[in-house]
């Protein structure tokens, strides 16, 4: 067993999730590399000290450059605002250090291109944080599609819907400013990644991106509340994707439905331990969707629990990511989803925003 020093930039929502994941991943998956929580970076010295003590890091800092350049930090996890991603990643790659970056990869498409090229030039291990496609149910859905269990795919419907901004009386926050913090920057990347993982590349789309509540208190909202687009996949299938932070009643609406020539699949993240499968088999009178409860027979489930139907949770998705990142470092082989996937997701986001502005279909390859 070999220790590896982990440095996490950002100690908030996702920083805490990654710290907890690296503290437990070795025991759950018996990884060849055992993480050591070496340093955490926050926006102030006081916050860094607080996160250091709370999460069990050896040290803390308010300067990400100190963390990246520290020789005891052997791998960097970026969980800070997206407008910081590019500079941090490029500095880490210049030192040859592996980088895990939360989605979206870059604040702009240009950022994502630069980050992906830097990773390639450095030959460094890189990974982007699309956690929802990591659930045992989602991994099994990918297997079913790849194995042809539901035949040739003809249609896909996906959504990522939440309601944390559904109340128009809620005051403005940092989420109201800048397209990167809007729904297309925040929620859409997850489902675009899911659609690409399940069906394949999106080649063309026609989008509508809109702000539902243009004013919150005395502040103007400068980004989008919801968006949708029709699309065509490389394999010929049609699709429709919808994203919203004002979808009243939806808490974690990462959901999709896939239609094929031999069957169909349905999934909803609010019931993340169940997958619904329909196959055109047996008498018509006995056909219907059947609910499959995840268990040890599904990918990455058994290390958490030996009991079928007992289920995994949100934090477990982050632990699975940590396992994959450590495995990539140990084997010196990148594991999907890499920065290249983050770039392609950002390309689709950029195309969708431009399509909405122009009110026309666009080809994703033009961006």
C-alpha positions as CSV (number, residue, x, y, z in Angstrom):
1,X,0.0,0.0,0.0
2,X,1.2,3.5,-0.9
3,X,0.1,6.8,0.5
4,X,-0.8,9.7,-1.7
5,X,-1.2,13.3,-0.4
6,X,-4.5,14.8,-1.5
7,X,-5.0,18.6,-1.7
8,X,-8.6,19.9,-2.0
9,X,-9.3,23.4,-3.2
10,X,-12.6,24.5,-1.7
11,X,-14.1,23.4,1.5
12,X,-17.8,24.1,1.0
13,X,-20.5,21.7,-0.3
14,X,-18.4,19.8,-2.7
15,X,-15.1,20.2,-0.8
16,X,-16.6,18.5,2.2
17,X,-18.0,15.7,0.0
18,X,-14.6,15.0,-1.5
19,X,-12.8,15.2,1.9
20,X,-15.2,12.6,3.2
21,X,-14.8,10.5,0.1
22,X,-11.0,10.4,0.3
23,X,-11.1,9.7,4.1
24,X,-13.1,6.5,3.5
25,X,-12.5,5.3,-0.1
26,X,-9.5,3.1,0.9
27,X,-11.5,1.1,3.4
28,X,-14.5,0.6,1.1
29,X,-12.7,-0.3,-2.1
30,X,-9.3,-1.4,-0.7
31,X,-7.5,0.9,-3.2
32,X,-3.8,0.4,-4.0
33,X,-3.2,4.0,-3.2
34,X,-4.4,5.2,0.3
35,X,-5.2,8.9,0.4
36,X,-3.8,11.2,3.0
37,X,-5.7,14.4,3.5
38,X,-2.7,16.7,3.2
39,X,-4.0,20.2,2.6
40,X,-7.3,22.1,2.1
41,X,-7.6,25.6,0.6
42,X,-10.3,28.0,1.4
43,X,-11.1,31.7,0.7
44,X,-9.6,32.9,4.0
45,X,-7.2,31.7,6.7
46,X,-10.0,31.4,9.2
47,X,-12.1,29.2,6.8
48,X,-9.0,27.1,5.9
49,X,-8.3,26.4,9.6
50,X,-11.9,25.5,10.3
51,X,-12.1,23.1,7.3
52,X,-8.7,21.6,8.3
53,X,-9.9,20.7,11.8
54,X,-13.4,19.6,10.7
55,X,-12.3,17.4,7.8
56,X,-9.0,16.0,9.2
57,X,-6.5,17.7,6.9
58,X,-2.9,18.1,8.1
59,X,-2.7,21.7,7.0
60,X,-4.8,24.5,5.5
61,X,-4.1,27.6,3.4
62,X,-6.0,30.5,1.8
63,X,-3.7,30.5,-1.3
64,X,-4.3,27.7,-3.9
65,X,-0.8,28.3,-5.3
66,X,0.7,27.2,-2.0
67,X,-1.4,24.0,-2.1
68,X,-0.6,23.2,-5.8
69,X,3.2,23.8,-5.3
70,X,3.5,21.9,-2.0
71,X,5.6,18.7,-2.6
72,X,3.4,16.7,-0.2
73,X,0.3,17.4,-2.3
74,X,0.6,14.7,-4.9
75,X,-2.9,15.0,-6.4
76,X,-5.2,18.1,-6.7
77,X,-9.0,18.1,-6.4
78,X,-10.6,21.3,-7.6
79,X,-13.9,22.1,-5.9
80,X,-13.8,25.9,-6.1
81,X,-15.8,28.2,-8.3
82,X,-15.5,27.5,-12.0
83,X,-13.8,30.8,-12.8
84,X,-10.8,29.5,-10.9
85,X,-10.6,26.1,-12.6
86,X,-8.4,27.0,-15.5
87,X,-5.5,28.7,-13.6
88,X,-5.4,26.0,-10.9
89,X,-5.4,23.1,-13.4
90,X,-2.8,24.6,-15.6
91,X,-0.5,25.2,-12.6
92,X,-0.9,21.6,-11.4
93,X,-0.3,20.1,-14.9
94,X,2.8,22.2,-15.2
95,X,4.1,20.2,-12.2
96,X,2.9,16.9,-13.7
97,X,0.3,16.5,-10.9
98,X,-3.0,14.6,-11.4
99,X,-6.1,16.8,-11.3
100,X,-9.7,16.0,-10.5
101,X,-11.9,19.0,-11.4
102,X,-15.6,19.5,-10.5
103,X,-18.0,20.2,-13.3
104,X,-18.4,22.3,-15.3
105,X,-14.8,21.9,-16.5
106,X,-14.2,25.6,-17.4
107,X,-16.1,28.8,-17.0
108,X,-16.0,29.1,-20.8
109,X,-15.5,26.8,-23.8
110,X,-12.1,28.5,-24.2
111,X,-11.1,27.5,-20.7
112,X,-12.1,23.9,-21.2
113,X,-10.1,23.7,-24.4
114,X,-7.0,25.1,-22.7
115,X,-7.4,22.8,-19.7
116,X,-7.9,19.7,-21.9
117,X,-4.9,20.6,-24.0
118,X,-2.7,21.2,-20.9
119,X,-3.7,17.8,-19.5
120,X,-2.7,16.2,-22.9
121,X,0.6,18.0,-23.1
122,X,1.5,17.2,-19.6
123,X,0.5,13.5,-20.0
124,X,-1.1,13.9,-16.5
125,X,-4.0,11.9,-15.1
126,X,-7.2,14.0,-15.3
127,X,-10.9,13.5,-14.4
128,X,-14.0,15.6,-14.3
129,X,-16.7,15.3,-11.6
130,X,-19.8,13.9,-13.2
131,X,-21.1,11.9,-10.2
132,X,-24.7,11.0,-11.1
133,X,-23.7,8.8,-14.0
134,X,-21.6,6.8,-11.4
135,X,-24.6,5.3,-9.5
136,X,-24.9,1.5,-9.7
137,X,-28.2,1.9,-11.5
138,X,-26.9,4.3,-14.1
139,X,-23.8,2.2,-14.7
140,X,-26.1,-0.8,-15.2
141,X,-28.3,1.2,-17.6
142,X,-25.2,1.9,-19.7
143,X,-24.5,-1.8,-19.8
144,X,-28.0,-2.6,-20.9
145,X,-27.9,-0.1,-23.7
146,X,-24.4,-1.1,-24.8
147,X,-25.4,-4.8,-24.8
148,X,-28.4,-4.1,-27.0
149,X,-30.9,-5.3,-24.5
150,X,-33.4,-2.7,-25.6
151,X,-32.4,-2.8,-29.3
152,X,-31.4,0.2,-31.4
153,X,-32.1,3.5,-29.6
154,X,-34.7,5.7,-31.2
155,X,-35.4,8.4,-28.6
156,X,-34.1,9.8,-25.4
157,X,-35.7,12.2,-22.9
158,X,-33.5,13.6,-20.1
159,X,-33.9,16.3,-17.4
160,X,-32.1,17.8,-14.5
161,X,-34.7,19.7,-12.5
162,X,-34.6,21.2,-9.0
163,X,-36.6,23.8,-7.2
164,X,-34.1,25.7,-5.0
165,X,-35.1,28.9,-6.8
166,X,-38.7,28.2,-7.5
167,X,-40.0,30.8,-5.0
168,X,-39.7,34.2,-6.8
169,X,-39.6,35.9,-3.4
170,X,-36.2,34.3,-2.6
171,X,-33.4,36.9,-2.4
172,X,-30.6,37.1,-5.0
173,X,-27.4,35.1,-4.3
174,X,-24.2,34.5,-6.3
175,X,-26.1,31.9,-8.3
176,X,-28.0,34.8,-10.0
177,X,-25.0,36.3,-11.6
178,X,-23.0,35.1,-14.6
179,X,-24.1,32.4,-17.2
180,X,-21.6,30.0,-15.6
181,X,-23.7,30.0,-12.4
182,X,-27.1,29.7,-14.2
183,X,-28.9,26.5,-15.0
184,X,-27.0,25.9,-18.2
185,X,-23.7,26.2,-16.3
186,X,-24.8,24.4,-13.1
187,X,-27.4,21.7,-13.8
188,X,-27.3,21.1,-17.6
189,X,-23.8,19.6,-17.7
190,X,-24.8,16.6,-15.6
191,X,-27.7,15.6,-17.9
192,X,-25.8,16.4,-21.1
193,X,-23.0,14.1,-19.8
194,X,-25.7,11.5,-18.9
195,X,-27.2,11.7,-22.4
196,X,-23.7,11.3,-24.0
197,X,-22.8,8.4,-21.8
198,X,-26.1,6.5,-22.5
199,X,-26.7,7.4,-26.1
200,X,-23.6,9.0,-27.6
201,X,-22.5,12.3,-29.0
202,X,-25.1,15.1,-29.7
203,X,-24.6,16.4,-33.2
204,X,-27.3,19.1,-33.6
205,X,-29.8,20.9,-31.4
206,X,-32.3,23.7,-31.2
207,X,-32.6,25.3,-27.7
208,X,-34.6,27.8,-25.7
209,X,-32.8,29.3,-22.7
210,X,-34.7,31.7,-20.4
211,X,-34.8,33.6,-17.2
212,X,-38.2,33.1,-15.4
213,X,-37.6,35.5,-12.6
214,X,-35.7,38.5,-13.9
215,X,-35.5,40.3,-10.6
216,X,-34.9,39.1,-7.1
217,X,-35.2,41.8,-4.5
218,X,-33.3,44.8,-5.7
219,X,-31.0,42.7,-7.9
220,X,-31.3,41.9,-11.6
221,X,-30.8,38.2,-12.5
222,X,-28.2,37.9,-15.2
223,X,-28.4,34.2,-16.0
224,X,-31.0,31.5,-16.8
225,X,-33.5,29.7,-14.7
226,X,-34.5,27.0,-17.2
227,X,-33.7,25.7,-20.6
228,X,-34.6,23.0,-23.0
229,X,-33.5,21.7,-26.4
230,X,-34.4,19.2,-29.0
231,X,-31.5,17.3,-30.4
232,X,-30.2,14.7,-32.8
233,X,-27.6,12.1,-31.6
234,X,-24.8,10.7,-33.8
235,X,-26.6,7.3,-33.9
236,X,-29.7,8.9,-35.4
237,X,-31.8,8.9,-32.3
238,X,-34.0,11.9,-31.4
239,X,-33.8,13.6,-28.0
240,X,-35.2,16.2,-25.7
241,X,-33.4,17.6,-22.7
242,X,-34.8,20.0,-20.0
243,X,-33.0,21.7,-17.2
244,X,-34.5,23.9,-14.4
245,X,-33.8,25.4,-11.0
246,X,-37.4,26.6,-10.7
247,X,-39.1,23.2,-11.2
248,X,-41.5,23.4,-8.2
249,X,-41.5,20.1,-6.3
250,X,-38.4,18.6,-7.9
251,X,-35.5,18.1,-5.5
252,X,-33.1,15.9,-7.5
253,X,-34.8,15.4,-10.8
254,X,-31.9,13.8,-12.7
255,X,-34.2,11.6,-14.7
256,X,-34.2,9.9,-18.2
257,X,-36.2,7.7,-20.4
258,X,-34.7,5.7,-23.3
259,X,-36.7,4.0,-26.0
260,X,-35.3,1.3,-28.2
261,X,-36.6,-1.1,-30.8
262,X,-36.7,-4.0,-28.3
263,X,-37.5,-2.2,-25.0
264,X,-37.1,0.9,-22.8
265,X,-35.4,2.1,-19.6
266,X,-36.6,4.7,-17.1
267,X,-34.6,6.2,-14.2
268,X,-35.1,9.0,-11.6
269,X,-32.3,10.1,-9.2
270,X,-34.9,10.7,-6.5
271,X,-35.2,6.9,-6.4
272,X,-31.6,6.3,-7.3
273,X,-31.5,2.6,-6.2
274,X,-34.2,1.5,-8.7
275,X,-34.1,1.1,-12.5
276,X,-37.2,0.4,-14.6
277,X,-36.7,-1.9,-17.5
278,X,-39.2,-2.9,-20.2
279,X,-38.5,-5.6,-22.8
280,X,-40.6,-6.9,-25.6
281,X,-40.6,-10.5,-24.4
282,X,-43.3,-12.9,-23.4
283,X,-47.1,-12.6,-23.9
284,X,-48.4,-9.1,-24.5
285,X,-50.7,-9.5,-21.5
286,X,-47.8,-9.9,-19.1
287,X,-45.6,-7.1,-20.5
288,X,-44.8,-3.9,-18.5
289,X,-41.9,-2.1,-16.8
290,X,-40.3,-4.0,-14.0
291,X,-38.6,-2.4,-11.1
292,X,-35.0,-3.6,-10.6
293,X,-33.5,-2.8,-7.2
294,X,-29.8,-2.3,-7.2
295,X,-27.7,-4.9,-5.3
296,X,-24.3,-6.7,-5.3
297,X,-24.8,-7.8,-8.9
298,X,-24.6,-4.2,-10.1
299,X,-21.4,-2.1,-10.7
300,X,-19.7,-0.6,-7.6
301,X,-22.5,-1.7,-5.2
302,X,-21.0,-4.6,-3.3
303,X,-18.1,-2.7,-1.6
304,X,-20.7,-0.6,0.1
305,X,-23.2,-3.3,1.1
306,X,-23.9,-7.0,0.7
307,X,-27.7,-6.6,0.8
308,X,-29.7,-6.1,-2.4
309,X,-32.2,-3.2,-2.1
310,X,-30.4,-1.6,0.9
311,X,-29.1,1.1,-1.5
312,X,-26.4,3.6,-1.9
313,X,-26.6,7.4,-1.5
314,X,-25.2,10.7,-2.8
315,X,-21.9,10.5,-0.8
316,X,-21.3,7.0,-2.2
317,X,-21.2,8.5,-5.8
318,X,-18.3,10.8,-4.7
319,X,-16.5,7.8,-3.1
320,X,-16.8,5.9,-6.4
321,X,-15.3,8.9,-8.2
322,X,-12.4,8.9,-5.7
323,X,-11.9,5.2,-6.3
324,X,-11.7,5.8,-10.1
325,X,-9.3,8.7,-9.7
326,X,-7.0,6.8,-7.4
327,X,-7.1,3.8,-9.8
328,X,-6.2,6.0,-12.7
329,X,-3.2,7.4,-10.8
330,X,-2.1,4.0,-9.7
331,X,-2.3,2.5,-13.2
332,X,-1.1,5.6,-15.0
333,X,-4.2,5.2,-17.3
334,X,-7.0,7.8,-17.5
335,X,-10.5,6.6,-16.6
336,X,-13.6,8.2,-18.1
337,X,-14.9,10.9,-17.7
338,X,-11.7,12.8,-18.4
339,X,-11.3,16.5,-19.2
340,X,-12.0,15.6,-22.8
341,X,-15.5,14.6,-21.8
342,X,-15.9,17.9,-19.8
343,X,-14.9,19.8,-22.9
344,X,-17.5,18.1,-25.1
345,X,-20.2,18.8,-22.5
346,X,-19.1,22.4,-22.4
347,X,-19.3,22.5,-26.2
348,X,-22.9,21.4,-26.1
349,X,-23.7,24.0,-23.5
350,X,-22.1,26.7,-25.7
351,X,-24.0,25.5,-28.8
352,X,-27.3,25.5,-26.8
353,X,-26.9,29.1,-25.6
354,X,-26.0,30.3,-29.1
355,X,-28.9,28.3,-30.6
356,X,-31.3,30.1,-28.2
357,X,-29.8,33.5,-29.0
358,X,-30.2,32.8,-32.7
359,X,-33.5,30.9,-32.4
360,X,-32.3,28.2,-34.8
361,X,-30.9,24.7,-35.1
362,X,-27.1,24.6,-34.8
363,X,-24.4,21.9,-35.4
364,X,-22.4,21.2,-32.2
365,X,-19.3,20.6,-34.2
366,X,-19.3,24.3,-35.2
367,X,-18.3,25.2,-31.7
